[in-house]
Amino acid sequence: MSTFPKDTYIERRNRLKQKVGTGILLFLGNEESSSNFKDNWYPFRQDSSFLYFFWLRHARTCSDHRYRSGLGNHLWG
């Protein structure tokens, strides 16, 4: 599956930042899940909002964006 250029995702996050103003946003990605027991996995599908802003297709990934001066962004996974 093709992706947009990196600048596309940066611009999407910047537009969101302008709309939100100040505050902290937490983006939670999906984790792998089993259908009816631990060894029977569904194919992994990342959360659509997470894909829209980051395009990271890894399980158990999350990010916080702190929209106040002096605070940075963090990405975990």
C-alpha positions in Angstrom: 0.0 0.0 0.0 1.5 3.4 -1.0 1.8 6.3 1.4 1.7 10.0 0.9 4.9 12.0 1.3 6.1 12.6 4.9 5.1 16.3 4.6 1.5 15.3 4.1 1.3 13.8 7.6 3.2 16.8 9.1 0.7 19.2 7.5 -2.3 17.2 8.8 -0.9 17.4 12.4 -0.2 21.1 11.9 -3.8 21.8 10.8 -5.1 19.8 13.8 -2.8 21.9 16.1 -4.3 25.1 14.7 -7.8 23.9 15.3 -7.2 22.7 18.8 -5.1 25.6 20.0 -3.7 24.4 23.4 -4.0 21.1 25.1 -2.8 17.6 25.0 -4.0 15.1 22.4 -3.5 11.4 22.8 -3.6 9.1 19.8 -3.8 5.4 20.5 -3.1 2.8 17.9 -4.6 -0.7 17.8 -3.0 -3.8 19.2 -3.2 -7.3 17.8 -6.3 -9.2 18.8 -7.3 -12.8 18.8 -10.7 -13.9 17.5 -11.6 -16.6 20.0 -8.4 -17.7 21.7 -4.9 -16.5 22.0 -3.3 -18.3 19.1 -6.0 -17.5 16.5 -5.2 -13.9 15.4 -7.1 -11.5 13.2 -5.0 -9.8 10.6 -3.7 -6.6 12.2 -5.3 -3.4 11.1 -4.2 0.0 12.5 -6.7 2.5 13.8 -7.8 4.8 10.9 -7.2 8.1 12.8 -3.7 6.9 13.7 -3.0 6.1 10.1 -4.4 9.5 8.9 -2.0 11.5 11.2 1.0 9.2 11.3 0.8 6.3 8.9 2.6 3.9 11.3 1.3 0.4 10.9 2.8 -1.2 14.0 0.8 -2.7 16.9 0.8 -1.0 20.3 1.8 2.4 19.1 0.7 5.6 20.6 1.6 9.3 20.5 0.8 12.4 22.6 0.9 15.9 21.2 1.2 18.7 23.7 0.0 21.9 22.1 1.5 24.4 24.6 4.7 26.3 24.3 7.8 24.4 25.6 6.3 20.9 25.6 7.2 18.4 23.0 5.6 15.4 21.3 6.2 11.8 22.1 5.7 8.6 20.1 5.8 5.2 21.8 5.7 1.8 20.2 
